[in-house]
């Protein structure tokens, strides 16, 4: 399966997918990386690995739908079968999500349905959580709300901070996302 990844910054999850896909037995190849920020560090990693890249800023488009039409044009040009959101910090329009529904997945740094939105590690600490983690889920129109494909869990220790949780959850993200994408690419996980 041909996989495109949408990023906004560092792109360490995208890099984990690229590394996993080096295995000839892996059921997907990363064929393109799109960023809504031209300066995203992840684009440099993708280029260095011979992967097609593209970027566009929403500021150059009249509205969300027009921006998403541009993303769709890029993905269609790459002949992407599956789209992975990996730290992509723009909310996608209903039309775009509907068009890619069942073919688009996201990684979120919490055990959904807990702690949707931003600052999930701060939210977990504020809630006094004893367990935390990350989720790969299908993207549906409601934010961070689609059915779960896979989760990874970590314990929360009394002295944990946002920083320590960020670091330990990220290690799990880098294992979970390639495993979940493989399930999707093999047809072992399906939406609906
Ligand atoms: C990850 O924690 C991801 O779950 C969240 O944003 C972060 C992106 O990190 N949505 P990276 O760009 O993949 O390094």
Boltz pocket constraint, residues with backbone or C-beta under 6 A from the ligand:
constraints:
  - pocket:
      binder: B
      contacts: [[A, 7], [A, 8], [A, 9], [A, 10], [A, 11], [A, 12], [A, 13], [A, 14], [A, 86], [A, 87], [A, 88], [A, 107], [A, 108], [A, 109], [A, 170], [A, 173]]
      max_distance: 6.0
